[in-house]
């Protein structure tokens, strides 16, 4: 464990692990700590990682990856922990950047052509808008928040592959719903760059050694404020408010919303 209450672990097999609790809520009190965590996937979970999950008393894991991601790199979920697979991107037509990631890392020229022209920003902004309106995303986030409204679901862990995009929106939407300020939401979101990017140092060094500009990869392997801003702009355009997103977009009734806030605000 670390001294930073937001950074719950430095266990390599649980990279990007942190507690989303702590921010003050406009409803009074603050978002509960020790209730909802976020991380990368558990495909390489070590004994140390298992012990960390036991120490955190995690009872439920929400896996936001695609079915193919889960099949290729299944979580090593410890016995006794309930896991729900929620395929946020099931309905998404994939574009070039994820498919060409290995090529870009090996060929700085290809990376420059694809990432240097602003396509990475365009791709991620499109993905983050999809988090709000894509049918599979709506269904997945609805189920996530419905389940978190049940007291027995916590302490819970939410993850995707690197724990930054699909998980980033889950945490951001939940924090906003729980009354956290946008400043606190962005603080949690951008912690990924502090926690996760250093783990890619060997990759950045290799890329630089072959003539590449490591900053080109940072927008793909890390996060940028513009990504989350795209989700929030889409939410504002389509629904008008976080409350309307939960009520009209996710079709979560008021009683369930009240229970969700009751569980996670203290």
VENQUILIN-V753923 format. One record per helix or strand of 2 or more residues. SS is the DSSP state (hx for helix, st for strand). FROM is the first residue (numbers start at 1). LEN is the number of residues. Records with the same first field share a line. If there is no record, write none. Layout:
SS->FROM-LEN, FROM-LEN
This chain:
hx->12-3, 47-10, 67-6, 96-4, 101-6, 108-8, 119-15, 135-14, 151-3, 166-12, 182-14, 197-13, 215-7, 225-14, 242-8, 254-11
st->18-2, 30-2, 36-4, 60-4, 82-4, 156-4
